[in-house]
C-alpha cells in the first residue's frame, strides 16, 4: 500500500490545490459538527432544568434550536462542496492515468507486447484505472473527514470528561488489531482479483478476434469451457476478496457497541457517586454524541482502508505498466536527411546490412551474420520458410527491435545514429494485416497527412486501383468505415497501398501484400504495388510468385542466413534452395 500511495501522490501534484480546498471545506464541516454537541448539551439542560421547575425558557430553546439547525445545514453544504471538488479531481486524475498509459504504449518496446494478451493491457487502461478512480472518490473525502473528526471528537471528549474519554479510547487498540489482521488476509485476494479480471478480459478479446476460426471448427463448447474455467476462478477470487473485506464494518460496529456501554456505565457512576465530577444528563447526552463522532471516523478509516486495497491492487498493475522499461529518448538526436519542398525525405535509398546478428531472448539466434547491400530503387524480395528471419530482418531495419551486433546503414548512415522518428519517416509499409480505423475513407487514406488536396487524393486512389470501389460507396471519400465493416481483405490492402502513396516515403516495406485474395484482386494489388514501388527501394516479404519474378534481387533466407541471392532466372538456373521453394509452391510457408 505504501508504494500505491507514493505513486498516486507523485502523479497527482497538479491537483493538490483542489485537495487543499476540499480539506478546508471538510475541516469547516468537522468544526461545526464538533461544536454541535455543546449546543445540544445546552439545549438539553435548558429543557431538563425547566421541566424540573415547570418553567421552560422557550426563547432560549428556540435560539439553541435555530443555531443547531444552522450548524447542520452549513455542515451539509460544506460536505457537498468538498464532495463536488473531490469527484472532479478523481475523474481528472483517472483521465491523466489513461493518458500516461497511452503515451507509454508509444515508447514501450514491441517485445513487451509479444508475451502479453491485448485484453490484459486493455484491462489496465479501463478496469484498473476505473477502480482507482472509484475507490479514491469514495475514500479521499472519507479519510479527510475521518482524520479531522477523530482529532476534534477526542478534544471534545477530553474537554467534557477525561474519565469517560479514556473509557471510550479502550476500543482503539482492538480496532487497529482487527484492521491489521483483515488487511493481511484480504490484500492478496484483491491483487489476485485484478489479475484475474485482466485474464478474463484477455480471454474475451481472444474469443472475439478468433470467432471465425471458432465457428469453423465448431469449437464453441471447447472455448466456452475454457472461458468458464477462467470465469469461475475470477468469481472465487472476487468472493474471497469481498468476504475478507466485508468483515471490517461488522467488527467495527461490534466494538463500538462495547464503547457505548462502557461510557454509559462510567458516566452513570460519575453522576451518581461523584458530585464534583461535573457530569449531568446534558454532559452524558453530549458525550454520547462525541462517542458517536469518535466511533464514526474509526469505522470510516477501516472502511477506507478496505476500499484502498482495491486501489492498491489496481495501481500496482497500472504503475507496473507505466514503469516498464521504455525505448531510449532520441529527441536530442540530429536529423540526417532533409525534407524537400514536395514533403518527401531526401534519401537516395541505398541500404546495407553489415554482419547483423539478432536474437529475441538470448537463447536462439534468429539472424546470424547477415550481410547484404541494396542499390537505390531496387525491388528486393525476401523468401524463406517460416522462422527463417524474413519479418525479423524488416523489424530490425525499422528499429522496432535493436540488433545485438553488426550495423544497418541507409545511404551510408547507421540507423543507430538516426532517431526512430526519422527512420519511420523514410519508410512506408504495406502489411497483409491491414489496419482500418473507425473513420471516413478519406481519413483512413490520408492518415496523419491532412494537407493533401482532393485532386491529389483522387489521383492517388486511381493509381492505387481503389477509386473504382470508392465511387460505389455512399458519400465516396466521406463514407464512414470501420474495421468490422463490409470492406474486403483485398480492398483493405488497396487502401493501405493508397495510404503509403500519400505518405510518399522513399523506401518501402511490403509484407505478404497479396495473400488471401482472388486472382483479379491480386492483379489489381500487384499493379498498384508496381506503381507504388517505382523509383523507390522496396523490400517485399514474398510468398506469391507475382512478387518474386519481377524483383531486382531475391534474398533466399534459411535459419537467419542468406543462402542464395540473385534474380529469379539466375536462382532458378542454380537449381538450389530457392528453386526448391519455387517448385514446391512455397509449401514450407
Secondary structure, DSSP 8 states (H G I E B T S, - for coil): -HHHHHHHHHT-GGGHHHHHHHHHHHHHHHHHHHHHHHHHHHHHHHHHHHHHHT---HHHHHHHHHHHHHHHHHHHHHHHHHHHHHHHHHHHHHHHHHHHHHHHHHHB-HHHHHTS-HHHHHHIIIIIHHHHHHHHHHHHHHHHHHHHHHHHHHHHHHHH-HHHHHHHTHHHHHHHHHHHHHHHHHHHHHHHHHHHHHHHHHHHHHHHHTHHHHHHTT-HHHHHHHHHHHHHHHHHHHHHHHHHHHHHHHHHHHHHHHHHHHHHHHHHHHHHH-GGG---HHHHHHHHHHHHHHHHHHHHHHHHHHHHHHHHHHHHHHHHHHTS-B----TTS---S-B-TTS-B-----EEEEEEEEESSSSSEEEEEEEEEE-TT-EEEEE-STTSSHHHHHHHHTTSS--SEEEEEETTEETTTS-HHHHHHHEEEEESS----SEEHHHHHTTT-TT--HHHHHHHHHHTT-HHHHTTSTTGGG-EE-TTSS--HHHHHHHHHHHHHHHT-SEEEEESTT-S--HHHHHHHHHHHHHHHTTSEEEEE--SGGGTTT-SEEEEEETTEEEEEE-HHHHHHHTSHHHHHHHTTSTT-
